[in-house]
Amino acid sequence: MTESLNFLNTLPLFLVYDNVPDAYNSHRFAPFALTDALIKEAGEKKQPILHFWTTSPYVILGMMDTKLPFLTDALRIFSSYGYPYLVRNSGGLAVVSDEGVLNFSMIFPEGDERMPINEGYERMHHIIKTAFKDFDAHIDAYEIPDSYCPGDYDLSIDGKKIAGIAQRRLKGGIAIMIYLSVSGDQQKRAEMIRTFYDIGLKEKETKWNFPAVHSEVMTTLEEALSHPFTVDDVKERLASVFTDASVELADGPFPPSIQSSYAEGLEKMIKRNEKMLPQSTFRAEG
């Protein structure tokens, strides 16, 4: 095991949540409500967790996106592309999710000593680099400013962004989350978000900074590595990083504590979105 993966030495078992039951998968907000439930579960049970998920096509907005001066006009662009949308319960800006994008979270329990923010990002960076170490390519971590949802730990190959990393911390636990553009039309994804900001701003100055999204600075793992990948291929590679480090992976259960936290998180997401997107309705789903 490389020194960068030493954190796995003290974590002999991760529970894995993948292909979850329909009860946790039937609403567009489900992955976010489940993530919060799993963070709480990790903290209460002192148990690290891995969470994999994909979605049908939709746009995941950050709360800052709702500050666009012409938001209502901008949201209409997503309908023309056939992408529903939602506002997630964490920071950042808009990203695109569909069947070619893998979302993956490492969730750790925390005690009085909190994990430094950069350490969480570094852990994810090292996991991704190790998963693709058999390719002759460097996966770098630095901001790609003209990508959508730019951040200090954007992951890129040859200067083109393939992934973005975020964190969410609740009492007792922390999730380090990544979206990986595995396959699909990344140019279309980027152009959709660029048009969203163009219409949402209409060249009006605001106190918030929104990226000038350029599709040429983003790509997929398939394109960057010149190799065909499915989302399942990438999940297997990620899981192998843990098992190769002698970490046991076991399917995660759904005890009453998760059921209760999930229901609570789903209700919070519905209320948040109805408040931020008042012309939309979300209760009919699921």
Phi, psi and omega in degrees: 000135178289158181302328182292344179253016182300336180298339179284345182299329184260010183234083187287341184218130170243136169276139185247130176244109182209148182049055187287160179303156182304329180299339180246021187215005191264353181241145181298339178274354189306314183299328182282320175294321180290321177303313179298319179297322181287327175297315179297319181296317179300319180292316183289323183263359183053048188230118176291150188222146169246136182230119176250138174203150172229169182221165164291169185299122164201165181259130179258108181273149169270163182297329180295331180300332181288354178273356179302134184295334180239051186300315183301316177297318184294322182297334181295336181298328183293326178297323181293335176268352182078029180246113168296177183212165176203165174253122182282171185263028176217175187285196180092191183234186188296139170226164181251136177236136174200190187294343179265006181244125177260128173257132186219132179233138165256124185242126185238142171288150178230142173257215179294331180267112183276148175290128176302145184304312183295329179297320177299315178296319181296321178302313180295318179302315182292323177298313182295315179301318181293323181297334183240029185291343180281356176260146180275070182208144176265128174259107186264160178233105173195165185289135171254093194301326184264019171271170171279146184050058180292148179203165184301333183245039168299139176261133185218159174233123183053040175080004180248128185288133176244346187198156174229145184242141177221169177227151173220128183240128171238167182304120176095350183201163180219140175247129170257118192241141178226144165251133180244120175280099186278310184208183179098185186269088181291330177297317178298316179302312183294319180296324178297315180289324177299316180295322177304313180288322178301314181286322182292334181260321185047042177065013178280137178285138176225167178277356177257150180258123177243141185287147169273095191286122177246119186297335184287349179262010179231150180205185177246164174302319180303311183290317184294325183256001180050049183211134179289132178228145164254165175300321178297323176304314184291321177300318179297319179297316180295316179299324181295330177302320181285313183292325177295338177266017178065031174264131178277137175245130181226144179300134182278140178276174178235073180290170180305329180297320178289319179302316181292314181294324178296312180300319179295317180293322179296317178298319178296320179295319179298312181297319180298315183288324177292332177283317184276335180235070193297341181270004181252157175231139187232354186284342183283347181282164172081000000 
